[in-house]
Amino acid sequence: MTDTPAELKTLRDSIDNLDAALIHILAERFKCTQRVGELKARLQLPSSDPNREKLQIERLRALAQGAHLDPDFAEKFLAFVIKEVIRHHELAKAPS
């Protein structure tokens, strides 16, 4: 078995660090959206806000383009996150 080239190891270490950062950032984002869900439940607001979601998608697509990331990928990623956030908001509304 051959040793992993140093450059490959360095790149993989960077990827591992970025993956960890993504997880921590997502955790912080979900802490914020959990508070939003609690507030929406208390104010009896709908879990979903299609106008806000549309604006967020447009904003993230523009950010992705500026970062040389596929805007379609960014939109799919955000759609996945939004779906999970709405699920959490629905759970916050459910009677305990």
C-alpha positions as CSV (number, residue, x, y, z in Angstrom):
1,M,0.0,0.0,0.0
2,T,1.4,3.4,-0.9
3,D,1.4,6.4,1.3
4,T,-1.1,9.2,0.6
5,P,0.7,12.1,-1.2
6,A,1.2,15.1,1.0
7,E,-0.7,17.4,-1.3
8,L,-3.7,15.1,-1.3
9,K,-3.6,14.8,2.5
10,T,-3.4,18.6,2.9
11,L,-6.5,19.0,0.6
12,R,-8.4,16.3,2.4
13,D,-7.6,17.9,5.8
14,S,-8.9,21.2,4.4
15,I,-12.1,19.5,3.2
16,D,-12.5,17.9,6.7
17,N,-12.2,21.3,8.3
18,L,-14.7,22.9,5.9
19,D,-17.1,20.0,6.5
20,A,-16.9,20.6,10.3
21,A,-17.4,24.3,9.8
22,L,-20.5,23.6,7.6
23,I,-22.0,21.4,10.4
24,H,-21.4,24.1,13.0
25,I,-22.8,26.8,10.8
26,L,-25.9,24.7,10.1
27,A,-26.4,24.1,13.8
28,E,-26.3,27.8,14.5
29,R,-28.7,28.4,11.6
30,F,-31.1,25.9,13.0
31,K,-30.9,27.4,16.5
32,C,-32.1,30.7,14.9
33,T,-34.8,29.1,12.9
34,Q,-36.0,27.2,16.0
35,R,-36.5,30.5,17.7
36,V,-38.4,31.7,14.6
37,G,-40.6,28.6,14.8
38,E,-41.4,29.2,18.4
39,L,-42.2,32.8,17.7
40,K,-44.4,31.9,14.8
41,A,-46.2,29.3,16.9
42,R,-46.8,31.8,19.7
43,L,-48.1,34.4,17.2
44,Q,-50.1,31.8,15.3
45,L,-48.3,32.5,12.0
46,P,-48.0,30.0,9.2
47,S,-44.9,27.8,9.3
48,S,-44.1,28.6,5.7
49,D,-43.5,32.1,4.2
50,P,-43.4,31.6,0.4
51,N,-42.5,35.3,-0.2
52,R,-39.5,35.1,2.2
53,E,-38.5,31.8,0.7
54,K,-38.6,33.2,-2.9
55,L,-36.4,36.2,-1.8
56,Q,-33.9,33.8,-0.1
57,I,-33.7,31.6,-3.2
58,E,-33.0,34.7,-5.4
59,R,-30.4,36.0,-2.9
60,L,-28.6,32.6,-2.6
61,R,-28.6,32.1,-6.3
62,A,-26.9,35.5,-6.7
63,L,-24.4,34.7,-3.9
64,A,-23.6,31.4,-5.6
65,Q,-23.0,33.0,-8.9
66,G,-20.7,35.5,-7.3
67,A,-18.8,32.7,-5.6
68,H,-18.6,30.6,-8.8
69,L,-20.9,27.9,-7.4
70,D,-23.7,26.4,-9.5
71,P,-26.8,28.4,-8.6
72,D,-29.0,25.4,-9.2
73,F,-27.0,23.5,-6.6
74,A,-27.3,26.4,-4.1
75,E,-31.1,26.5,-4.7
76,K,-31.4,22.7,-4.2
77,F,-29.4,23.0,-1.0
78,L,-31.5,25.9,0.3
79,A,-34.7,24.1,-0.6
80,F,-33.6,21.1,1.4
81,V,-32.8,23.3,4.4
82,I,-36.1,25.2,4.1
83,K,-38.0,21.9,4.0
84,E,-36.3,20.9,7.3
85,V,-37.0,24.3,8.9
86,I,-40.7,24.1,8.0
87,R,-40.8,20.6,9.5
88,H,-39.4,21.9,12.7
89,H,-41.8,24.8,12.7
90,E,-44.7,22.4,12.3
91,L,-43.4,20.4,15.3
92,A,-43.2,23.6,17.3
93,K,-46.9,24.2,16.7
94,A,-47.9,20.7,17.7
95,P,-49.4,20.4,21.1
96,S,-47.1,18.7,23.7
